[in-house]
Amino acid sequence: MSTSMPAPAQAAHRAQEILAAIVADEEFGAFEAATLEYSSDWQCFTGFPVIERWSLDSDKGPLFTETIAGWSRGESAMMRSRA
């Protein structure tokens, strides 16, 4: 069993494959709808004072999309904490 880390490009490619599988899953639409329905439960106020126009209702869709895309780039708090 190898304990070496994969090359970043190899890990990124695999992450993109996993993301594609998540988004392609027949239940992804329900996951997205449920997440956006309860968006007021996951808001925080970090950085809000510098945002000129903020609307959770209009911004939740793009934020959800960016979060999902961030997973494939390894941009999550959990991933950063393991670095």
PyMOL Python script that loads the backbone (N, CA, C, O; Angstrom):
from pymol import cmd

cmd.read_pdbstr("""\
ATOM      1  N   MET A   1       0.845  -1.181   0.000  1.00  0.00           N
ATOM      2  CA  MET A   1       0.000   0.000   0.000  1.00  0.00           C
ATOM      3  C   MET A   1       0.881   1.233   0.000  1.00  0.00           C
ATOM      4  O   MET A   1       1.763   1.381   0.847  1.00  0.00           O
ATOM      5  N   SER A   2       0.639   2.107  -0.947  1.00  0.00           N
ATOM      6  CA  SER A   2       1.422   3.331  -1.067  1.00  0.00           C
ATOM      7  C   SER A   2       0.890   4.391  -0.099  1.00  0.00           C
ATOM      8  O   SER A   2      -0.319   4.540   0.077  1.00  0.00           O
ATOM      9  N   THR A   3       1.801   5.112   0.512  1.00  0.00           N
ATOM     10  CA  THR A   3       1.407   6.204   1.406  1.00  0.00           C
ATOM     11  C   THR A   3       1.756   7.562   0.817  1.00  0.00           C
ATOM     12  O   THR A   3       1.618   8.585   1.487  1.00  0.00           O
ATOM     13  N   SER A   4       2.209   7.576  -0.435  1.00  0.00           N
ATOM     14  CA  SER A   4       2.562   8.851  -1.058  1.00  0.00           C
ATOM     15  C   SER A   4       1.302   9.564  -1.543  1.00  0.00           C
ATOM     16  O   SER A   4       0.295   8.934  -1.866  1.00  0.00           O
ATOM     17  N   MET A   5       1.384  10.873  -1.584  1.00  0.00           N
ATOM     18  CA  MET A   5       0.265  11.692  -2.035  1.00  0.00           C
ATOM     19  C   MET A   5       0.248  11.736  -3.560  1.00  0.00           C
ATOM     20  O   MET A   5       1.304  11.714  -4.194  1.00  0.00           O
ATOM     21  N   PRO A   6      -0.953  11.799  -4.156  1.00  0.00           N
ATOM     22  CA  PRO A   6      -1.009  11.925  -5.618  1.00  0.00           C
ATOM     23  C   PRO A   6      -0.575  13.324  -6.037  1.00  0.00           C
ATOM     24  O   PRO A   6      -0.596  14.261  -5.240  1.00  0.00           O
ATOM     25  N   ALA A   7      -0.189  13.446  -7.276  1.00  0.00           N
ATOM     26  CA  ALA A   7       0.163  14.759  -7.828  1.00  0.00           C
ATOM     27  C   ALA A   7      -1.084  15.638  -7.806  1.00  0.00           C
ATOM     28  O   ALA A   7      -2.194  15.129  -7.963  1.00  0.00           O
ATOM     29  N   PRO A   8      -0.923  16.950  -7.614  1.00  0.00           N
ATOM     30  CA  PRO A   8      -2.089  17.845  -7.580  1.00  0.00           C
ATOM     31  C   PRO A   8      -2.990  17.718  -8.814  1.00  0.00           C
ATOM     32  O   PRO A   8      -4.214  17.736  -8.684  1.00  0.00           O
ATOM     33  N   ALA A   9      -2.410  17.592  -9.989  1.00  0.00           N
ATOM     34  CA  ALA A   9      -3.222  17.471 -11.209  1.00  0.00           C
ATOM     35  C   ALA A   9      -4.041  16.184 -11.196  1.00  0.00           C
ATOM     36  O   ALA A   9      -5.184  16.164 -11.652  1.00  0.00           O
ATOM     37  N   GLN A  10      -3.458  15.121 -10.675  1.00  0.00           N
ATOM     38  CA  GLN A  10      -4.172  13.843 -10.588  1.00  0.00           C
ATOM     39  C   GLN A  10      -5.327  13.953  -9.588  1.00  0.00           C
ATOM     40  O   GLN A  10      -6.426  13.463  -9.848  1.00  0.00           O
ATOM     41  N   ALA A  11      -5.074  14.594  -8.449  1.00  0.00           N
ATOM     42  CA  ALA A  11      -6.129  14.777  -7.448  1.00  0.00           C
ATOM     43  C   ALA A  11      -7.236  15.679  -7.996  1.00  0.00           C
ATOM     44  O   ALA A  11      -8.415  15.414  -7.763  1.00  0.00           O
ATOM     45  N   ALA A  12      -6.874  16.735  -8.717  1.00  0.00           N
ATOM     46  CA  ALA A  12      -7.864  17.652  -9.283  1.00  0.00           C
ATOM     47  C   ALA A  12      -8.733  16.941 -10.314  1.00  0.00           C
ATOM     48  O   ALA A  12      -9.946  17.143 -10.362  1.00  0.00           O
ATOM     49  N   HIS A  13      -8.105  16.112 -11.133  1.00  0.00           N
ATOM     50  CA  HIS A  13      -8.858  15.373 -12.147  1.00  0.00           C
ATOM     51  C   HIS A  13      -9.876  14.452 -11.476  1.00  0.00           C
ATOM     52  O   HIS A  13     -11.028  14.378 -11.904  1.00  0.00           O
ATOM     53  N   ARG A  14      -9.454  13.760 -10.438  1.00  0.00           N
ATOM     54  CA  ARG A  14     -10.357  12.850  -9.733  1.00  0.00           C
ATOM     55  C   ARG A  14     -11.478  13.631  -9.042  1.00  0.00           C
ATOM     56  O   ARG A  14     -12.627  13.191  -9.034  1.00  0.00           O
ATOM     57  N   ALA A  15     -11.146  14.786  -8.466  1.00  0.00           N
ATOM     58  CA  ALA A  15     -12.162  15.617  -7.818  1.00  0.00           C
ATOM     59  C   ALA A  15     -13.210  16.070  -8.826  1.00  0.00           C
ATOM     60  O   ALA A  15     -14.399  16.104  -8.511  1.00  0.00           O
ATOM     61  N   GLN A  16     -12.784  16.414 -10.022  1.00  0.00           N
ATOM     62  CA  GLN A  16     -13.729  16.832 -11.063  1.00  0.00           C
ATOM     63  C   GLN A  16     -14.621  15.667 -11.478  1.00  0.00           C
ATOM     64  O   GLN A  16     -15.803  15.867 -11.760  1.00  0.00           O
ATOM     65  N   GLU A  17     -14.072  14.454 -11.519  1.00  0.00           N
ATOM     66  CA  GLU A  17     -14.881  13.272 -11.829  1.00  0.00           C
ATOM     67  C   GLU A  17     -15.948  13.043 -10.756  1.00  0.00           C
ATOM     68  O   GLU A  17     -17.101  12.739 -11.062  1.00  0.00           O
ATOM     69  N   ILE A  18     -15.539  13.197  -9.496  1.00  0.00           N
ATOM     70  CA  ILE A  18     -16.476  13.004  -8.390  1.00  0.00           C
ATOM     71  C   ILE A  18     -17.568  14.059  -8.436  1.00  0.00           C
ATOM     72  O   ILE A  18     -18.746  13.744  -8.266  1.00  0.00           O
ATOM     73  N   LEU A  19     -17.183  15.316  -8.667  1.00  0.00           N
ATOM     74  CA  LEU A  19     -18.173  16.388  -8.767  1.00  0.00           C
ATOM     75  C   LEU A  19     -19.154  16.115  -9.898  1.00  0.00           C
ATOM     76  O   LEU A  19     -20.360  16.284  -9.720  1.00  0.00           O
ATOM     77  N   ALA A  20     -18.660  15.698 -11.049  1.00  0.00           N
ATOM     78  CA  ALA A  20     -19.533  15.399 -12.184  1.00  0.00           C
ATOM     79  C   ALA A  20     -20.528  14.297 -11.825  1.00  0.00           C
ATOM     80  O   ALA A  20     -21.693  14.361 -12.217  1.00  0.00           O
ATOM     81  N   ALA A  21     -20.076  13.294 -11.086  1.00  0.00           N
ATOM     82  CA  ALA A  21     -20.965  12.205 -10.676  1.00  0.00           C
ATOM     83  C   ALA A  21     -22.027  12.706  -9.698  1.00  0.00           C
ATOM     84  O   ALA A  21     -23.185  12.294  -9.771  1.00  0.00           O
ATOM     85  N   ILE A  22     -21.633  13.595  -8.782  1.00  0.00           N
ATOM     86  CA  ILE A  22     -22.592  14.157  -7.823  1.00  0.00           C
ATOM     87  C   ILE A  22     -23.663  14.947  -8.563  1.00  0.00           C
ATOM     88  O   ILE A  22     -24.856  14.754  -8.330  1.00  0.00           O
ATOM     89  N   VAL A  23     -23.237  15.834  -9.453  1.00  0.00           N
ATOM     90  CA  VAL A  23     -24.178  16.686 -10.184  1.00  0.00           C
ATOM     91  C   VAL A  23     -25.068  15.862 -11.117  1.00  0.00           C
ATOM     92  O   VAL A  23     -26.226  16.218 -11.336  1.00  0.00           O
ATOM     93  N   ALA A  24     -24.545  14.776 -11.663  1.00  0.00           N
ATOM     94  CA  ALA A  24     -25.310  13.941 -12.592  1.00  0.00           C
ATOM     95  C   ALA A  24     -26.290  13.005 -11.879  1.00  0.00           C
ATOM     96  O   ALA A  24     -27.188  12.451 -12.514  1.00  0.00           O
ATOM     97  N   ASP A  25     -26.126  12.829 -10.589  1.00  0.00           N
ATOM     98  CA  ASP A  25     -26.999  11.917  -9.844  1.00  0.00           C
ATOM     99  C   ASP A  25     -28.453  12.372  -9.943  1.00  0.00           C
ATOM    100  O   ASP A  25     -28.746  13.567  -9.890  1.00  0.00           O
ATOM    101  N   GLU A  26     -29.342  11.422 -10.084  1.00  0.00           N
ATOM    102  CA  GLU A  26     -30.766  11.756 -10.246  1.00  0.00           C
ATOM    103  C   GLU A  26     -31.350  12.481  -9.034  1.00  0.00           C
ATOM    104  O   GLU A  26     -32.387  13.132  -9.157  1.00  0.00           O
ATOM    105  N   GLU A  27     -30.719  12.385  -7.882  1.00  0.00           N
ATOM    106  CA  GLU A  27     -31.220  13.049  -6.683  1.00  0.00           C
ATOM    107  C   GLU A  27     -30.557  14.398  -6.419  1.00  0.00           C
ATOM    108  O   GLU A  27     -30.865  15.053  -5.423  1.00  0.00           O
ATOM    109  N   PHE A  28     -29.651  14.818  -7.300  1.00  0.00           N
ATOM    110  CA  PHE A  28     -28.969  16.089  -7.084  1.00  0.00           C
ATOM    111  C   PHE A  28     -29.944  17.264  -7.060  1.00  0.00           C
ATOM    112  O   PHE A  28     -29.787  18.178  -6.249  1.00  0.00           O
ATOM    113  N   GLY A  29     -30.929  17.253  -7.920  1.00  0.00           N
ATOM    114  CA  GLY A  29     -31.907  18.333  -7.949  1.00  0.00           C
ATOM    115  C   GLY A  29     -32.623  18.487  -6.619  1.00  0.00           C
ATOM    116  O   GLY A  29     -32.857  19.608  -6.165  1.00  0.00           O
ATOM    117  N   ALA A  30     -32.973  17.375  -5.992  1.00  0.00           N
ATOM    118  CA  ALA A  30     -33.628  17.432  -4.681  1.00  0.00           C
ATOM    119  C   ALA A  30     -32.667  17.967  -3.624  1.00  0.00           C
ATOM    120  O   ALA A  30     -33.065  18.740  -2.752  1.00  0.00           O
ATOM    121  N   PHE A  31     -31.410  17.560  -3.702  1.00  0.00           N
ATOM    122  CA  PHE A  31     -30.383  18.058  -2.773  1.00  0.00           C
ATOM    123  C   PHE A  31     -30.233  19.571  -2.918  1.00  0.00           C
ATOM    124  O   PHE A  31     -30.207  20.297  -1.924  1.00  0.00           O
ATOM    125  N   GLU A  32     -30.135  20.034  -4.151  1.00  0.00           N
ATOM    126  CA  GLU A  32     -29.984  21.472  -4.401  1.00  0.00           C
ATOM    127  C   GLU A  32     -31.208  22.239  -3.909  1.00  0.00           C
ATOM    128  O   GLU A  32     -31.073  23.270  -3.251  1.00  0.00           O
ATOM    129  N   ALA A  33     -32.396  21.740  -4.226  1.00  0.00           N
ATOM    130  CA  ALA A  33     -33.629  22.430  -3.820  1.00  0.00           C
ATOM    131  C   ALA A  33     -33.734  22.505  -2.298  1.00  0.00           C
ATOM    132  O   ALA A  33     -34.102  23.546  -1.754  1.00  0.00           O
ATOM    133  N   ALA A  34     -33.415  21.418  -1.615  1.00  0.00           N
ATOM    134  CA  ALA A  34     -33.492  21.411  -0.150  1.00  0.00           C
ATOM    135  C   ALA A  34     -32.470  22.364   0.452  1.00  0.00           C
ATOM    136  O   ALA A  34     -32.765  23.063   1.422  1.00  0.00           O
ATOM    137  N   THR A  35     -31.279  22.395  -0.114  1.00  0.00           N
ATOM    138  CA  THR A  35     -30.244  23.297   0.387  1.00  0.00           C
ATOM    139  C   THR A  35     -30.668  24.744   0.228  1.00  0.00           C
ATOM    140  O   THR A  35     -30.517  25.539   1.156  1.00  0.00           O
ATOM    141  N   LEU A  36     -31.192  25.092  -0.928  1.00  0.00           N
ATOM    142  CA  LEU A  36     -31.592  26.476  -1.183  1.00  0.00           C
ATOM    143  C   LEU A  36     -32.838  26.872  -0.395  1.00  0.00           C
ATOM    144  O   LEU A  36     -33.012  28.042  -0.055  1.00  0.00           O
ATOM    145  N   GLU A  37     -33.704  25.904  -0.104  1.00  0.00           N
ATOM    146  CA  GLU A  37     -34.908  26.206   0.662  1.00  0.00           C
ATOM    147  C   GLU A  37     -34.565  26.654   2.084  1.00  0.00           C
ATOM    148  O   GLU A  37     -35.253  27.499   2.657  1.00  0.00           O
ATOM    149  N   TYR A  38     -33.514  26.093   2.641  1.00  0.00           N
ATOM    150  CA  TYR A  38     -33.126  26.416   4.017  1.00  0.00           C
ATOM    151  C   TYR A  38     -31.882  27.296   4.059  1.00  0.00           C
ATOM    152  O   TYR A  38     -31.098  27.225   5.005  1.00  0.00           O
ATOM    153  N   SER A  39     -31.705  28.120   3.040  1.00  0.00           N
ATOM    154  CA  SER A  39     -30.497  28.937   2.955  1.00  0.00           C
ATOM    155  C   SER A  39     -30.352  29.900   4.124  1.00  0.00           C
ATOM    156  O   SER A  39     -29.231  30.267   4.477  1.00  0.00           O
ATOM    157  N   SER A  40     -31.444  30.314   4.726  1.00  0.00           N
ATOM    158  CA  SER A  40     -31.329  31.237   5.857  1.00  0.00           C
ATOM    159  C   SER A  40     -30.667  30.570   7.057  1.00  0.00           C
ATOM    160  O   SER A  40     -30.194  31.257   7.963  1.00  0.00           O
ATOM    161  N   ASP A  41     -30.629  29.250   7.074  1.00  0.00           N
ATOM    162  CA  ASP A  41     -29.991  28.535   8.184  1.00  0.00           C
ATOM    163  C   ASP A  41     -28.479  28.514   8.065  1.00  0.00           C
ATOM    164  O   ASP A  41     -27.794  28.279   9.061  1.00  0.00           O
ATOM    165  N   TRP A  42     -27.931  28.754   6.870  1.00  0.00           N
ATOM    166  CA  TRP A  42     -26.481  28.659   6.723  1.00  0.00           C
ATOM    167  C   TRP A  42     -25.810  29.977   6.402  1.00  0.00           C
ATOM    168  O   TRP A  42     -24.650  30.001   5.992  1.00  0.00           O
ATOM    169  N   GLN A  43     -26.518  31.061   6.583  1.00  0.00           N
ATOM    170  CA  GLN A  43     -25.874  32.352   6.353  1.00  0.00           C
ATOM    171  C   GLN A  43     -25.013  32.742   7.551  1.00  0.00           C
ATOM    172  O   GLN A  43     -25.296  32.356   8.685  1.00  0.00           O
ATOM    173  N   CYS A  44     -23.993  33.488   7.293  1.00  0.00           N
ATOM    174  CA  CYS A  44     -23.170  34.058   8.352  1.00  0.00           C
ATOM    175  C   CYS A  44     -22.915  35.517   7.975  1.00  0.00           C
ATOM    176  O   CYS A  44     -23.295  35.949   6.887  1.00  0.00           O
ATOM    177  N   PHE A  45     -22.298  36.250   8.832  1.00  0.00           N
ATOM    178  CA  PHE A  45     -22.125  37.668   8.584  1.00  0.00           C
ATOM    179  C   PHE A  45     -20.674  38.059   8.350  1.00  0.00           C
ATOM    180  O   PHE A  45     -20.349  39.246   8.374  1.00  0.00           O
ATOM    181  N   THR A  46     -19.810  37.103   8.127  1.00  0.00           N
ATOM    182  CA  THR A  46     -18.408  37.393   7.839  1.00  0.00           C
ATOM    183  C   THR A  46     -18.296  38.082   6.488  1.00  0.00           C
ATOM    184  O   THR A  46     -18.685  37.512   5.468  1.00  0.00           O
ATOM    185  N   GLY A  47     -17.778  39.283   6.470  1.00  0.00           N
ATOM    186  CA  GLY A  47     -17.557  39.998   5.226  1.00  0.00           C
ATOM    187  C   GLY A  47     -18.748  40.764   4.688  1.00  0.00           C
ATOM    188  O   GLY A  47     -18.595  41.510   3.721  1.00  0.00           O
ATOM    189  N   PHE A  48     -19.921  40.616   5.266  1.00  0.00           N
ATOM    190  CA  PHE A  48     -21.092  41.301   4.745  1.00  0.00           C
ATOM    191  C   PHE A  48     -20.947  42.816   4.704  1.00  0.00           C
ATOM    192  O   PHE A  48     -21.468  43.437   3.778  1.00  0.00           O
ATOM    193  N   PRO A  49     -20.264  43.442   5.663  1.00  0.00           N
ATOM    194  CA  PRO A  49     -20.184  44.907   5.604  1.00  0.00           C
ATOM    195  C   PRO A  49     -19.529  45.446   4.330  1.00  0.00           C
ATOM    196  O   PRO A  49     -19.743  46.607   3.981  1.00  0.00           O
ATOM    197  N   VAL A  50     -18.742  44.637   3.634  1.00  0.00           N
ATOM    198  CA  VAL A  50     -18.083  45.111   2.419  1.00  0.00           C
ATOM    199  C   VAL A  50     -18.876  44.794   1.156  1.00  0.00           C
ATOM    200  O   VAL A  50     -18.452  45.145   0.055  1.00  0.00           O
ATOM    201  N   ILE A  51     -20.010  44.139   1.303  1.00  0.00           N
ATOM    202  CA  ILE A  51     -20.848  43.801   0.151  1.00  0.00           C
ATOM    203  C   ILE A  51     -21.919  44.875   0.002  1.00  0.00           C
ATOM    204  O   ILE A  51     -22.756  45.062   0.885  1.00  0.00           O
ATOM    205  N   GLU A  52     -21.879  45.571  -1.116  1.00  0.00           N
ATOM    206  CA  GLU A  52     -22.802  46.688  -1.312  1.00  0.00           C
ATOM    207  C   GLU A  52     -24.249  46.212  -1.456  1.00  0.00           C
ATOM    208  O   GLU A  52     -25.150  46.741  -0.806  1.00  0.00           O
ATOM    209  N   ARG A  53     -24.464  45.217  -2.307  1.00  0.00           N
ATOM    210  CA  ARG A  53     -25.817  44.707  -2.506  1.00  0.00           C
ATOM    211  C   ARG A  53     -25.823  43.231  -2.161  1.00  0.00           C
ATOM    212  O   ARG A  53     -25.116  42.440  -2.786  1.00  0.00           O
ATOM    213  N   TRP A  54     -26.611  42.861  -1.177  1.00  0.00           N
ATOM    214  CA  TRP A  54     -26.658  41.473  -0.726  1.00  0.00           C
ATOM    215  C   TRP A  54     -28.104  41.055  -0.587  1.00  0.00           C
ATOM    216  O   TRP A  54     -28.894  41.739   0.064  1.00  0.00           O
ATOM    217  N   SER A  55     -28.446  39.962  -1.180  1.00  0.00           N
ATOM    218  CA  SER A  55     -29.780  39.392  -1.035  1.00  0.00           C
ATOM    219  C   SER A  55     -29.626  37.881  -1.010  1.00  0.00           C
ATOM    220  O   SER A  55     -29.227  37.268  -2.000  1.00  0.00           O
ATOM    221  N   LEU A  56     -29.943  37.296   0.115  1.00  0.00           N
ATOM    222  CA  LEU A  56     -29.821  35.848   0.211  1.00  0.00           C
ATOM    223  C   LEU A  56     -30.711  35.171  -0.818  1.00  0.00           C
ATOM    224  O   LEU A  56     -30.344  34.133  -1.368  1.00  0.00           O
ATOM    225  N   ASP A  57     -31.878  35.749  -1.084  1.00  0.00           N
ATOM    226  CA  ASP A  57     -32.778  35.143  -2.063  1.00  0.00           C
ATOM    227  C   ASP A  57     -32.177  35.113  -3.461  1.00  0.00           C
ATOM    228  O   ASP A  57     -32.259  34.093  -4.145  1.00  0.00           O
ATOM    229  N   SER A  58     -31.572  36.216  -3.896  1.00  0.00           N
ATOM    230  CA  SER A  58     -31.024  36.230  -5.257  1.00  0.00           C
ATOM    231  C   SER A  58     -29.600  35.678  -5.324  1.00  0.00           C
ATOM    232  O   SER A  58     -29.155  35.260  -6.392  1.00  0.00           O
ATOM    233  N   ASP A  59     -28.889  35.670  -4.215  1.00  0.00           N
ATOM    234  CA  ASP A  59     -27.499  35.211  -4.222  1.00  0.00           C
ATOM    235  C   ASP A  59     -27.329  33.738  -3.876  1.00  0.00           C
ATOM    236  O   ASP A  59     -26.262  33.175  -4.120  1.00  0.00           O
ATOM    237  N   LYS A  60     -28.349  33.099  -3.316  1.00  0.00           N
ATOM    238  CA  LYS A  60     -28.176  31.729  -2.850  1.00  0.00           C
ATOM    239  C   LYS A  60     -27.869  30.742  -3.977  1.00  0.00           C
ATOM    240  O   LYS A  60     -27.075  29.821  -3.783  1.00  0.00           O
ATOM    241  N   GLY A  61     -28.481  30.915  -5.143  1.00  0.00           N
ATOM    242  CA  GLY A  61     -28.209  30.010  -6.264  1.00  0.00           C
ATOM    243  C   GLY A  61     -26.758  30.061  -6.711  1.00  0.00           C
ATOM    244  O   GLY A  61     -26.101  29.023  -6.785  1.00  0.00           O
ATOM    245  N   PRO A  62     -26.243  31.259  -7.013  1.00  0.00           N
ATOM    246  CA  PRO A  62     -24.832  31.354  -7.405  1.00  0.00           C
ATOM    247  C   PRO A  62     -23.874  30.896  -6.295  1.00  0.00           C
ATOM    248  O   PRO A  62     -22.835  30.300  -6.580  1.00  0.00           O
ATOM    249  N   LEU A  63     -24.219  31.173  -5.035  1.00  0.00           N
ATOM    250  CA  LEU A  63     -23.361  30.729  -3.937  1.00  0.00           C
ATOM    251  C   LEU A  63     -23.344  29.207  -3.832  1.00  0.00           C
ATOM    252  O   LEU A  63     -22.299  28.609  -3.573  1.00  0.00           O
ATOM    253  N   PHE A  64     -24.503  28.584  -4.032  1.00  0.00           N
ATOM    254  CA  PHE A  64     -24.572  27.122  -4.015  1.00  0.00           C
ATOM    255  C   PHE A  64     -23.705  26.545  -5.131  1.00  0.00           C
ATOM    256  O   PHE A  64     -22.930  25.614  -4.911  1.00  0.00           O
ATOM    257  N   THR A  65     -23.845  27.112  -6.336  1.00  0.00           N
ATOM    258  CA  THR A  65     -23.066  26.638  -7.482  1.00  0.00           C
ATOM    259  C   THR A  65     -21.566  26.787  -7.229  1.00  0.00           C
ATOM    260  O   THR A  65     -20.793  25.877  -7.527  1.00  0.00           O
ATOM    261  N   GLU A  66     -21.156  27.927  -6.684  1.00  0.00           N
ATOM    262  CA  GLU A  66     -19.745  28.159  -6.407  1.00  0.00           C
ATOM    263  C   GLU A  66     -19.224  27.217  -5.327  1.00  0.00           C
ATOM    264  O   GLU A  66     -18.080  26.766  -5.393  1.00  0.00           O
ATOM    265  N   THR A  67     -20.051  26.921  -4.344  1.00  0.00           N
ATOM    266  CA  THR A  67     -19.646  25.983  -3.297  1.00  0.00           C
ATOM    267  C   THR A  67     -19.407  24.597  -3.878  1.00  0.00           C
ATOM    268  O   THR A  67     -18.392  23.962  -3.591  1.00  0.00           O
ATOM    269  N   ILE A  68     -20.342  24.132  -4.691  1.00  0.00           N
ATOM    270  CA  ILE A  68     -20.198  22.815  -5.306  1.00  0.00           C
ATOM    271  C   ILE A  68     -18.945  22.783  -6.173  1.00  0.00           C
ATOM    272  O   ILE A  68     -18.186  21.816  -6.120  1.00  0.00           O
ATOM    273  N   ALA A  69     -18.718  23.822  -6.969  1.00  0.00           N
ATOM    274  CA  ALA A  69     -17.521  23.883  -7.813  1.00  0.00           C
ATOM    275  C   ALA A  69     -16.260  23.930  -6.957  1.00  0.00           C
ATOM    276  O   ALA A  69     -15.237  23.349  -7.319  1.00  0.00           O
ATOM    277  N   GLY A  70     -16.334  24.619  -5.826  1.00  0.00           N
ATOM    278  CA  GLY A  70     -15.182  24.696  -4.926  1.00  0.00           C
ATOM    279  C   GLY A  70     -14.767  23.341  -4.395  1.00  0.00           C
ATOM    280  O   GLY A  70     -13.589  23.103  -4.132  1.00  0.00           O
ATOM    281  N   TRP A  71     -15.740  22.447  -4.236  1.00  0.00           N
ATOM    282  CA  TRP A  71     -15.401  21.100  -3.776  1.00  0.00           C
ATOM    283  C   TRP A  71     -14.411  20.449  -4.736  1.00  0.00           C
ATOM    284  O   TRP A  71     -13.472  19.779  -4.307  1.00  0.00           O
ATOM    285  N   SER A  72     -14.621  20.644  -6.025  1.00  0.00           N
ATOM    286  CA  SER A  72     -13.744  19.998  -7.008  1.00  0.00           C
ATOM    287  C   SER A  72     -12.365  20.637  -7.054  1.00  0.00           C
ATOM    288  O   SER A  72     -11.418  20.057  -7.584  1.00  0.00           O
ATOM    289  N   ARG A  73     -12.262  21.840  -6.492  1.00  0.00           N
ATOM    290  CA  ARG A  73     -10.951  22.496  -6.429  1.00  0.00           C
ATOM    291  C   ARG A  73     -10.310  22.324  -5.061  1.00  0.00           C
ATOM    292  O   ARG A  73      -9.235  22.864  -4.802  1.00  0.00           O
ATOM    293  N   GLY A  74     -10.970  21.570  -4.185  1.00  0.00           N
ATOM    294  CA  GLY A  74     -10.441  21.359  -2.849  1.00  0.00           C
ATOM    295  C   GLY A  74     -10.560  22.576  -1.963  1.00  0.00           C
ATOM    296  O   GLY A  74      -9.769  22.743  -1.036  1.00  0.00           O
ATOM    297  N   GLU A  75     -11.537  23.436  -2.228  1.00  0.00           N
ATOM    298  CA  GLU A  75     -11.699  24.682  -1.476  1.00  0.00           C
ATOM    299  C   GLU A  75     -12.801  24.548  -0.436  1.00  0.00           C
ATOM    300  O   GLU A  75     -13.882  25.120  -0.579  1.00  0.00           O
ATOM    301  N   SER A  76     -12.519  23.803   0.588  1.00  0.00           N
ATOM    302  CA  SER A  76     -13.467  23.715   1.698  1.00  0.00           C
ATOM    303  C   SER A  76     -12.710  23.875   2.999  1.00  0.00           C
ATOM    304  O   SER A  76     -11.502  23.651   3.060  1.00  0.00           O
ATOM    305  N   ALA A  77     -13.411  24.256   4.014  1.00  0.00           N
ATOM    306  CA  ALA A  77     -12.755  24.431   5.318  1.00  0.00           C
ATOM    307  C   ALA A  77     -12.133  23.129   5.773  1.00  0.00           C
ATOM    308  O   ALA A  77     -11.054  23.132   6.365  1.00  0.00           O
ATOM    309  N   MET A  78     -12.803  22.007   5.504  1.00  0.00           N
ATOM    310  CA  MET A  78     -12.277  20.722   5.915  1.00  0.00           C
ATOM    311  C   MET A  78     -10.976  20.430   5.168  1.00  0.00           C
ATOM    312  O   MET A  78     -10.004  19.960   5.758  1.00  0.00           O
ATOM    313  N   MET A  79     -10.970  20.711   3.875  1.00  0.00           N
ATOM    314  CA  MET A  79      -9.753  20.459   3.091  1.00  0.00           C
ATOM    315  C   MET A  79      -8.618  21.347   3.558  1.00  0.00           C
ATOM    316  O   MET A  79      -7.482  20.884   3.662  1.00  0.00           O
ATOM    317  N   ARG A  80      -8.897  22.633   3.847  1.00  0.00           N
ATOM    318  CA  ARG A  80      -7.843  23.547   4.304  1.00  0.00           C
ATOM    319  C   ARG A  80      -7.304  23.122   5.658  1.00  0.00           C
ATOM    320  O   ARG A  80      -6.108  23.256   5.914  1.00  0.00           O
ATOM    321  N   SER A  81      -8.170  22.609   6.536  1.00  0.00           N
ATOM    322  CA  SER A  81      -7.717  22.231   7.867  1.00  0.00           C
ATOM    323  C   SER A  81      -6.807  21.015   7.826  1.00  0.00           C
ATOM    324  O   SER A  81      -6.011  20.804   8.741  1.00  0.00           O
ATOM    325  N   ARG A  82      -6.916  20.220   6.782  1.00  0.00           N
ATOM    326  CA  ARG A  82      -6.069  19.022   6.652  1.00  0.00           C
ATOM    327  C   ARG A  82      -4.744  19.332   5.982  1.00  0.00           C
ATOM    328  O   ARG A  82      -3.839  18.497   5.982  1.00  0.00           O
ATOM    329  N   ALA A  83      -4.620  20.515   5.416  1.00  0.00           N
ATOM    330  CA  ALA A  83      -3.396  20.874   4.688  1.00  0.00           C
ATOM    331  C   ALA A  83      -2.241  21.098   5.642  1.00  0.00           C
ATOM    332  O   ALA A  83      -1.132  21.408   5.206  1.00  0.00           O
TER     333      ALA A  83
END
""", "prot")
cmd.dss("prot")
cmd.show_as("cartoon", "prot")
cmd.util.cbc("prot")
cmd.orient("prot")
